[in-house]
Amino acid sequence: MHSLKDKIIIVTGAARGIGRSITLECIKYGAIVFALDINKLDLVKLKNEIKNDQIKTYVVDVSKYEEINNLFLNLKKDKINPDCLVNNAGIYYGQSIFKYNNSEIDNIININVKSAIYFSKIFAATKIKNKEKGVILNISSVSGQDGSSDAIYGLSKSALIGLTKSNAINFSPYIRVNAIAPGIVDTQMLRKVPKDRVNNYRKSELIKDHILPIDVANTAVFLLSDLSKNYTGAIFDINNGCYLR
Ligand SMILES: NC(=O)c1ccc[n+]([C@@H]2O[C@H](COP(=O)([O-])OP(=O)(O)OC[C@H]3O[C@@H](n4cnc5c(N)ncnc54)[C@H](O)[C@@H]3O)[C@@H](O)[C@H]2O)c1
């Protein structure tokens, strides 16, 4: 049985898609989730759906260091000590490198990469100082392994794989750090993936069932629970077997 009973879990990008599903599944398995997102409306909807105090919602722009730092200061003030962190928030433009302007490049790096650096650094600093165990889970992508028609997105997801492995080394033996690298998952983000890319993925998938946010969430629950106590620095491919390497 995957138990997350009473574990305190921070999930970024929790209002929609994969983050929302991870939040719901963690709650189902007994966790208390701090659900963070920039989208207040969808966060309120999520909170209303849960109807119990296993969820706390916070509007946080994960690209802003000050907002992240304030969140952790507030948690500390309230004597809340998170056990797990899920770096899930991400954006995708689905465009060629030639179409990117500089501020869009900054957005990808800030939201997809720097946020995970800031969250991991602050989360891990306290846990390591107190010699406490913890878990970090980064949501990467098949794009970070095999490349992407959107080079900036692809590099951001490769960066998360590098961060996962390096932090697994540097945060040991206290914090396990793993990543999930999904193929294409049916969320709003998928609508921005160019049709020819989607067809290409679909053709190379060995399993034809579409991957849903709940499928990624099930992997996340395993990686956050003690059932995965011997996994660290690992990248979990959930991609229907596309692009086997
Ligand atoms: N959908 C896919 O096919 C797919 C495949 C591989 C990896 N991923 C990754 O999974 C993660 C979740 O993607 P999704 O498909 O659920 O996308 P989504 O667009 O449905 O959800 C992303 C969430 O992140 C939030 N967010 C965006 N910018 C933010 C910011 N600055 N601060 C706080 N929250 C912010 C959004 O409001 C949204 O709720 C992303 O990291 C994405 O790269 C998705």
PDBQT file of the ligand as one rigid body, heavy atoms in Angstrom, charges set to zero:
ROOT
HETATM    1  N1  LIG A 301       1.457  17.584 -20.871  1.00  0.00    +0.000 N 
HETATM    2  C1  LIG A 301       2.512  16.981 -21.352  1.00  0.00    +0.000 C 
HETATM    3  O1  LIG A 301       2.466  16.373 -22.449  1.00  0.00    +0.000 OA
HETATM    4  C2  LIG A 301       3.813  16.977 -20.578  1.00  0.00    +0.000 A 
HETATM    5  C3  LIG A 301       4.803  16.068 -20.988  1.00  0.00    +0.000 A 
HETATM    6  C4  LIG A 301       6.009  16.033 -20.296  1.00  0.00    +0.000 A 
HETATM    7  C5  LIG A 301       6.221  16.879 -19.230  1.00  0.00    +0.000 A 
HETATM    8  N2  LIG A 301       5.249  17.766 -18.861  1.00  0.00    +0.000 N 
HETATM    9  C6  LIG A 301       5.549  18.648 -17.737  1.00  0.00    +0.000 C 
HETATM   10  O2  LIG A 301       4.592  18.452 -16.706  1.00  0.00    +0.000 OA
HETATM   11  C7  LIG A 301       4.443  19.646 -15.950  1.00  0.00    +0.000 C 
HETATM   12  C8  LIG A 301       2.966  19.990 -15.850  1.00  0.00    +0.000 C 
HETATM   13  O3  LIG A 301       2.472  20.192 -17.185  1.00  0.00    +0.000 OA
HETATM   14  P1  LIG A 301       0.923  20.122 -17.568  1.00  0.00    +0.000 P 
HETATM   15  O4  LIG A 301       0.829  19.383 -18.839  1.00  0.00    +0.000 OA
HETATM   16  O5  LIG A 301       0.125  19.714 -16.400  1.00  0.00    +0.000 OA
HETATM   17  O6  LIG A 301       0.703  21.673 -17.917  1.00  0.00    +0.000 OA
HETATM   18  P2  LIG A 301      -0.510  22.660 -17.619  1.00  0.00    +0.000 P 
HETATM   19  O7  LIG A 301      -0.241  23.834 -18.473  1.00  0.00    +0.000 OA
HETATM   20  O8  LIG A 301      -1.816  21.952 -17.713  1.00  0.00    +0.000 OA
HETATM   21  O9  LIG A 301      -0.265  23.040 -16.066  1.00  0.00    +0.000 OA
HETATM   22  C9  LIG A 301       0.839  23.795 -15.648  1.00  0.00    +0.000 C 
HETATM   23  C10 LIG A 301       0.499  24.486 -14.345  1.00  0.00    +0.000 C 
HETATM   24  O10 LIG A 301       1.643  25.284 -13.973  1.00  0.00    +0.000 OA
HETATM   25  C11 LIG A 301       1.174  26.560 -13.564  1.00  0.00    +0.000 C 
HETATM   26  N3  LIG A 301       2.192  27.605 -13.730  1.00  0.00    +0.000 N 
HETATM   27  C12 LIG A 301       2.674  28.094 -14.898  1.00  0.00    +0.000 A 
HETATM   28  N4  LIG A 301       3.519  29.116 -14.654  1.00  0.00    +0.000 NA
HETATM   29  C13 LIG A 301       3.552  29.256 -13.306  1.00  0.00    +0.000 A 
HETATM   30  C14 LIG A 301       4.236  30.151 -12.449  1.00  0.00    +0.000 A 
HETATM   31  N5  LIG A 301       5.055  31.118 -12.917  1.00  0.00    +0.000 N 
HETATM   32  N6  LIG A 301       4.063  30.037 -11.110  1.00  0.00    +0.000 NA
HETATM   33  C15 LIG A 301       3.238  29.084 -10.614  1.00  0.00    +0.000 A 
HETATM   34  N7  LIG A 301       2.558  28.219 -11.378  1.00  0.00    +0.000 NA
HETATM   35  C16 LIG A 301       2.725  28.302 -12.716  1.00  0.00    +0.000 A 
HETATM   36  C17 LIG A 301      -0.039  26.818 -14.466  1.00  0.00    +0.000 C 
HETATM   37  O11 LIG A 301      -0.866  27.837 -13.953  1.00  0.00    +0.000 OA
HETATM   38  C18 LIG A 301      -0.695  25.442 -14.495  1.00  0.00    +0.000 C 
HETATM   39  O12 LIG A 301      -1.614  25.269 -13.443  1.00  0.00    +0.000 OA
HETATM   40  C19 LIG A 301       5.256  20.714 -16.680  1.00  0.00    +0.000 C 
HETATM   41  O13 LIG A 301       6.500  20.876 -16.030  1.00  0.00    +0.000 OA
HETATM   42  C20 LIG A 301       5.464  20.114 -18.061  1.00  0.00    +0.000 C 
HETATM   43  O14 LIG A 301       6.634  20.594 -18.670  1.00  0.00    +0.000 OA
HETATM   44  C21 LIG A 301       4.048  17.821 -19.512  1.00  0.00    +0.000 A 
ENDROOT
TORSDOF 0
